[in-house]
Amino acid sequence: MSPFNPGDLAVENVRTLAPYVPGKPIEELERELGISGVIKLASNENPFGPSPNALAAMHATLSDAWLYPDGSGHQLKHKLAAKLGVDVAQITLGNGSNDLLVLLAEAFLEPGLEAVYSRYAFAVYPNAVQATGATGVVVDALPEDSPMPLGHDLAAMQRAITDRTRVVFVANPNNPTGTYVEAHELHAFIKQVPSHAIIALDEAYFEYAGGLDIQNGIRWLDEFPNLVVLRTFSKAYGLAGLRVGYSVSHPSVADMLNRVRQAFNVSSVALAGATAALDDDAHVSASVKVAVTERVRVAEALRALDTPVLPSAGNFLMMKTGPQTRARFDALLRAGIIVRPLGNYQLPEHLRVTLGTVEQNDRFLAAWRTILIA
């Protein structure tokens, strides 16, 4: 075969991208190890799944699968607007909030411009920035001995903003660390960001605040026209497999995002499921309550086992697991439990564990206890 590799024809900023690494699927692990009953606590999914309302709506939509979806997302956008108290023109729908992060980069970045984000923030930020040819400015996180270890250092992020900055990514709560910035601190930071920069406020885990001082960024949109709030149906609404998210912004920003958005980027099934899910607050509240309660219980249990755990405002915990992290991760796999290694985040001595059902969390803790004394 010819040594010619046509992939080399891609532009350099794409050829040098580090692909996003998803969590290991259940089916793959069961096939690899010849086991069954595997539980996945790796991707921050909602173990209780979608609302029955959403399931019924999705099923009813299947008979129309031969039709293209509503490219405007009319019904979902109007229901979101009413629920959030915003104008329909402020909403952009995405194939998950991941899609919207990419759309922001495509709309506002190009070679010569910069985007600012924290070192241990969501891996999609640097990938989306690099794909545009813009420069990613990585700001060191808070030190491990701070009250919010490895969290966003807002003062350092402020200092990193220059005339070339066009996007500032802030995840609050943050993934993969779970750390958070209190609302008053974040508000003060956003107030100092110059008007030539878009603030992309990623609220994928917004619903899991559980009494912590986490912002509702949508309430700040009138004050900050350059603020874009991104949310998702993948977490608290249990619709990760459907890929549907949304942003709320100034109408002029939404207009720009819709210019680069693919015409049918959200499927008919996803639109139906998300729209119906908005009518079942009880389902969301019940699943969130379990996650918030378990967040405290599991963290206390891990600390009792001398496993350091970072503060978290999400539906997951990041724990420091030391030089034996890879071996301990593999041991969990052999026990039928998938968690998330964080080497691709330059955190080789940490694991992230999603908070599952009480029974799943008990199984994880029992396995972890056994691994530590082995």
N, C-alpha and C positions, 0 to 999 in steps of 0.2 A: 504493500500500500504506500502511496505517496506520502512523504514526510510533511507535505503541505497541510497546515491546520487552519481552516478558514475562520475559526473562532478568533484567531489573532488579528483579524480585520476589524474587530470591535474597537471602539475608542478606549484610550488608556484608562480613563477613570472608571470604566465598566469592567475592563479586563482585570483590574487590580482590586475589585470589590471582594470582600469576604462574604460569601452567601450566608443568609440567615439560617441558623440551625434549629429546626423544630424539635419538640420533644419526641421521644421514641413512642411509636404506637403500641397499643396493647397487643394487637395481633402479631406484630413482629417479634416481641419478646416471647410470647407464648410459643411461637414457631421456633425461635432460636433455642430456647431452653427446654422445650417439650413439657411445659407446665400449663396449668389453667388457673382461672380465678385471679388473674393479675388485676391490680388496681393502679390507676394512673393518677399520681399526685404531682404532675410535672408541668402542666400548662395553664394553671389557674382557671380551670373550667369549673362551672357550677355543677356539683355532683347530683343535684336534684333535677337538672334538665329544664326544659321549657315548661311554661304554663300549659295546662290542658287546653285552654283557649287557643293558644298559639298552635298547638298540634292539630286541633280541629280545623283551624283556618288554613294551615299549610296543606292538609290532606284535601280540603275542598278545592284548592287551587290547582292540583295536579291535572285535572281534566282539561285545563286550559294551557298545558305545557307547550302546546304547538304554537302559541301566540308569544310574541315578544312581550317582555314586561313593560309596565308603564315607566317610560324613561324619565318622567318628571317626578315619580314617586308621590303623586298628588295626595293620595289618602294618608300615607304615613307622614308626610311633611305637615299636612294640616293638623293631624292629631298631635304630633310633636309640638307644633307651634302653640296649640291651645294648652297643652299640658305645661309647657315651659314658660308661657307668657311672652312669646316673642313673635315677630312677623315671619310669615312663611318665606319671605325673600331672604331671611338670614340663615336659612338651613340648607346645607349641602349633604346629600347622602353618599355613602361610600361603601365599597366592598370590604366592610370592616373599617375601623378607624385607621388601620394600617394604610389603607388606600388613600385616605384623606391626608395623612402625613406626606405621602409621596406627591399628592396633588399640590400641597403647599410648597414643597420643594420645587416642583416643576413650574409653578406659577410665579414664584418670587425669587428664585435663585438662578445664577448663571456664573460662568467663570469670572473671577474677579470680585465676587461677592462672598460673604461669610455667613455662617450659621453658628450659633453658640449653644452648647449643651454640656451637661455634667458628665464626668467620666463614667459613672456607672448607671447611666440612663439606658432606656430602651434601645436595643441594637438597630432598630429600623432608622433612627435619626441619622447616624453617620452614613448608613447605606443610601438613604434617600438624598442626602446632601452630596455625597461623592458622585452619584450617578448624574447629577446635573453639571459637574465640573466645578462647582463652588468649593470653597474651603471650609472644612469643619474645624471649629475652634473648641478643643476639648478642655474643660475647666476642671481642675482637681477637685475631688469631693472632700467633704469634711473628714478629718482624721478618725481613725478607729477608736480613739479614746475620747471622742466628743460625745455629748449627750445624744446626738443623732448620727451615729457612726456611718460613714460612707454616704451620707445624704448630700443634698444640694447645698453648695456654699454660695448663697445668693450674692454676698458681697464680692466674691471673686468673679462670679458671672457678670456682675455689673461692670467690674473693671475690664472685662474682656470685650465689652461692646465697643465697636469703633464706627467710624463713618461708613465702613464697608459692610457692617452687619445688617442683614435683611430679615433673618428669622432667629428667634430665641426659643429653643425648646425647653419646656419645663413640664415634668411629669409629677403630679401631686395628687395622690400618693405615687411613689416611684416604683417602677419595675426594672430590675429584679430585686432591689434591696428591701422594698416595703416601706422605706423611710418616707417622712413627710415634713412639710413646712407648714407652720401654723398660718391661719388665714391672714392675720394682721401683718405678718412678716412678708408674705407673698404679695399682698396688696401694696405695701410700701415699695417692694422691688419693682412691680409692674409700673408704678407711678413714675419711677426713675428711668424706665426704658424709653429712649427717644422715639419720636413718632415715625422715623424712617425704618423702624424694625417691627416686624410682625411677632407678637408673642403667641406661640402655639402652646396652649395650656392643655395638656393631655390628662383628662379626667376619666380614664378607662376604669378606674377602681373607685370612682366617686361614691357609689352606693354603699361602700363598706366602711364609711367613716366611723359609724358606731359610737357617736358621742364625742369623738375627737374633733379638734378645732380645724376641720378641713373646709376649704372654701367651696362655695357654689359660684363658679366663675361666670355663669350666665347672668348673675345679678350685677356684674361689673361691666357688662358690654356697653352700656350707655356712657359710662365714664371713660372707657378706654376703647376708642374706635379701632385700634390696631391689635386688639385681643381676639384670638380665635380659640374657642373652647371645643375640644374633641371628646366625644363619648362613644360608647359601644353597646351593642346588645349581646356581645359575646360572653360577658362575665355574669353579672347579677341576673340577667334575663335568660341565661342558659341557652343561647342560640349561637354558640361559637362555630358550629358546623355550617351555618348559613351565611356567615360573613356579611354583616350589616352594621354600619356605624353611621355617625353623623357629626357634622360640625355646626356650630352656631357662631355667627360673626357679623360684622358690618355688612350690609347688603352688597356693597361694592367689592368686598373680598369674596363673598359667596359667588358673585358674578364671575370673578376671575377663576375661581375653582371650577365652576361649571363649564368654563371654556375649555379646560384641559381634561375634564372628567369624561370617561367613556360613556357613550349614550345610554347603554343598558348595563351599567356596572353593578346593579343590585337585581337579583333574580325575582321573578314573580313569587316564588315560594318564600323567599326571605322577606319581601315586602309584606306579604300576608301575615307571616308569623310575627314580625316585629310590630305591625299595626295592632294585631290582636293581643300581643303581650302587654301593650300599654294599658289595657283594660283590667289587668289582673295584678294590682298592687299587692294583694295579700300573698300571692305566690312569691313575688320578689322579696317582700319583707320577711317571710318565713325562712327562706333560704339564706338571706343575709344575716338574720338573727343567729342562725346556727354557726355561720362562719365567724361572726364577731365573738360569740361566746367561746367557740373552739380556739380562736386566735389567742385568747388569754390562757385557756387551760393547757393547750399544747405547748405554748411558750414556757409556762411555768414548769411543766413536766420535763421539757428539754433542759432547762436551766438546772433542775434538780439532778439531772444526769451529767452536769458539768459541761453541757453543750451551749456555748454562747449563742444567743439569738438576738438579731437586730430588732429595734422597735418597728412595728408594722401597722399600716392603716389599710392594708389590702386583704385579700382572701388567701394569703400565703405568708410564709415565714422564710427568712433567709438565715441559715445557721452556719457558724464557723465550725468546720469539721476537721481542720488540721492537715498535716502532711499525708495522712492516710485517706484522704478524701476519695481518691479514685477507687481504692480497694473497698471502702465502705459503700460507695455508690454501687459497685458491682455486687456486693453482698446483699444490698437491698433488692437489686434486680433478681438475684437468685431466690429471694424470699417472695418474689412476685409483686414488688412495689417499685413503681417508676417514679423517681423524683428528678429534679433538674440539676445537672452539673453546670457550673458557671465559668468554666475555663475560657469560653469564648468572650466572656465579659472581663477577662483578666482577673478573675477571682477563683483561682484554682483550688483554694482551700475552703470553699464554701459550697453548700448545696441549698437549693430552694425547694421547699415542700408546699404544695397546695393544701389548703384545709378542705378535707373531704367531709363525709358524714362522720358522726361520732364513732361508728364502728370501724370505718376506714382509718380514722386517726388513731384509734386504739391499736389497730393492727400495725400501723407504722411505728408507734411508740414501743410496742412489744418487740418488734424486729430491731429497732434501733438499740434498745436496751441489750438485746442479745449480742448484737454486733460489737458494742462497746466492751463487753466483758469477755469476748472471744479471744 
